[in-house]
Amino acid sequence: MSNTQTQTRHDWSVEEVMAMFNLPLNDLLFKAHTIHRENFDPNQVQVSQLLSIKTGACPEDCTYCPQSSRYDTGLERERLMELERVVAEAKAAKETGATRFCMGAAWRSPKNKDIPHLESMIREVKSLGLETCMTLGMLSGEQASKLADAGLDYYNHNLDTSPEYYGEIITTRTYSDRLETLQNVRDSGMKVCAGGIVGLGEEQTDRAGLLRQLANLPMHPESVPINQLVACAGTPLEGQDVMDPIEFIRTIAVARIMMPKSYVRLSAGREAMSDEMQAMAFFAGANSIFYGEKLLTTPNPEANEDLALFERLGINRSETTETKAANTYFDAMASA
């Protein structure tokens, strides 16, 4: 562990990851913050905003998701959003300080007939000076190439949990399906956004297994969202116990150690986190958040609350030369 902060590894064992999870918390935080400070400005957080461009009626059976057509969650179904509305939402996001605009659709995978409309969204949002990201379900190699050619910067596709626990959470697509989509995204030249969800009823070994899968990819994801379960009414995980906040912080810290140059994002579940918990997460290595009132269909702290917290913590939103170095690193790795 003595040289962990200077290494970018892809060969982690389960035993090594579990050893980090089981460190005294202060020791783990010290290691994680040291690595974070070596690679990023510790007082800078990248801000993204997420818009649901097609809501509900998803055929998948993800047990956490209110957008599944299999569960009665009271969610109103919406068709694919028109271009003008997407652009208006992107403009508003930029005005409130977002630097990346993420667009999510509740699909198993996009239909080829929808790709031209998605390409138009990408081009229009990029023309505003925002980074672009989409999450649309599984992608074929051809679809990934088309989105990349349109200028999509990031594609999000989460692994959700460990391979061992995955079957408890979803049965309608396999773990290898998810890994194949991530490879298609990487092969297209887009940057990868991939993380998971904690608090699903999994064991600590499953959290370790998820991070091991991500860190042992041939290239680390440039962005690693760590979602805390929002137990939505009507889903099979309604009533799931809230995860121990300290265990969540441990997960952030271990992610930072294992993927030192990736952006680690606080994603779903932030509304239930105290300011103190978020501050500790930033110290442990989180340096990206989703911003705005909603994360697809679940609540999220309002932008003005985030700004107030940033001011109290002395955190900046604008990129600096130091934080841009991480993106430069990944670009160099991709072209090597």
Buried (B, 14 or more C-beta within 10 A) or exposed (E): EEEBBEEBBEEBEEEBBBEBBEBEEEEBBEBBBBBBBEBBBBBBBBBBBBBBBBBBBBEBBBBBBBBBBBBEBEBEEEEBBEBEEBBEBBBBBBEBBBBBBBBBBBBBBBEEEBBEBBBBBBBBBBEEEBBBBBBBBBBBBEBBBBBBEBBBBBBBBBBBBBBBBBEBBBEEBEBEBBBBBBBBBBEBEBBBBBBBBBBBBBEBBBBBBBBBBBBBBEBBBBBBBBBBBBBBEEBBBBEBEEBEBEEBBBBBBBBBBBBBBBBBBBBBBBBBBEEEBBBBBBBBBBBBBBBBEBBBBBBBBBBEBBBEBBEEBEBBBEBEEEBEEBBEBBEEBEEE
